Amino acid sequence: MNERANLSLAQMDQMSLFHPVTSIDDLEQNGPQIYTAGSGVELTRDSGQVLLDMGAGLWCVNVGYGRTELVQAGADAMQKLSFQHFFGGASAEPTIRLADRLLGLFRDTVPGSDMARVFFGNSGSDANDTAVKLVTYYNNLRGKPAKKKIIARTGAYHGLTVASGSLTGIEGYHKAFDLPVKGVLHTSCPHYFAFSEQGESEAAFTDRLIAELEAMIAREGADTIAAFIAEPVMGTGGVLLPPEGYFARVQEVLARHDILLIADEVITGFGRTGQWFGSGTYGLRPDIVSLAKGLTSAYFPMSASVISNRMWDVFAGASGKTGAVMHGFTYSGHPVGAAIALANLEVMAREGMVENAARLAPVLLDALRASVAGNPHVGDVRGVGLMAGVEFAGFPAGSAPHRVVAKHAMEEGVLTRALPYMPVNAFSPPLCVTEAEILEAGRRYARALKAATPALDALSG
Ligand code: PLP
């Protein structure tokens, strides 16, 4: 007789699951939150509570939950060809078409981009690992074996594998795992609201960041630095928008020192900023782009690394001498994932979800501003497209007011993320969200903030 047969699902979870990024103590005391169904912007819990998911999962369910077209595309693809690897030149139709579609999207929506090929993986983390390896490969082929370091930013989130976790610039993810590994540098976080000096204009703040970047390159030696990695908008860092002139200036510095630009568009790709890619929104001309999340709206774990002609020409030019490029994964290019991604992109295009994100951007910001109006604990509300952040201010370090508010928000029926670097609640609803749903989420968040205010008063001392 299995003595575990009578366990509740929550108990079984507590006794068998090792959750990612979860406190073991918390889980033991409070149990898991179990979700049973999703439709559009709504998630249902096992208690029957229905919540508005203003996080789109982890910034990833771009077309919303329960879209039949994606389900059907996955089922059809699985029936027809449930798996195909891509090693040694093996291939399959959905993946070929997806690569072509992604290159077309870059050509059409990112002015000045010059992308050549697409490599597929399984997660945002492995896409960034691929970027690190390909940048290394590029400089090895160019006879520059010392040019290997990567500059990331403090507050960045690029994943949690050994390499991508090292690029991530948030201490909480580093200490316990002896990260970052050698060869990763972090330059200052470009968050004007929290890190500008008294009286410093946004342009002067940018000047200071650029001077610091130049000093870092001079100190380390440009011949040791391979690439600079950046999210167009730092998501997990706190929905941190680049300050005035930042990316134009950064790119000018990189070009001068022969340093590649890796754009981590794992969150900003596929409409989040109100354009197809954050590179289009902010004028980036990346050498390699990491994509995941919205590529399949998280109906299938899939990532893509889009590689520029600048890098591809070096790879292709050396191929006669190098033989196979010895990088790839069992699931690279998975035809089921590719079929789902194609269906996802079709739904997004047909229903104008990128345009919806642009159109509803001011609605989301206004709703959040209205919901926090007059609250003395909120310092800033900002956003672009359908990603927005409410930042709390005036609290001692480590007091996490945003976690208190997020907990109340859940009770009120709205999911917002409490981020790990700045005290920020993030809002990134599925791109199918309606104006009415945003307004309702705003009202629920206002009630949550009101309910949390006595606790916030106490926390702020
Ligand atoms: N890059 C960015 C910008 C992300 O936000 C994330 C995940 O949130 C990642 C990379 C890592 O993606 P994954 O969790 O799929 O490995």
Boltz pocket constraint, residues with backbone or C-beta under 6 A from the ligand:
constraints:
  - pocket:
      binder: B
      contacts: [[A, 58], [A, 122], [A, 123], [A, 124], [A, 125], [A, 126], [A, 128], [A, 157], [A, 158], [A, 159], [A, 160], [A, 231], [A, 235], [A, 236], [A, 264], [A, 265], [A, 266], [A, 267], [A, 292], [A, 293]]
      max_distance: 6.0
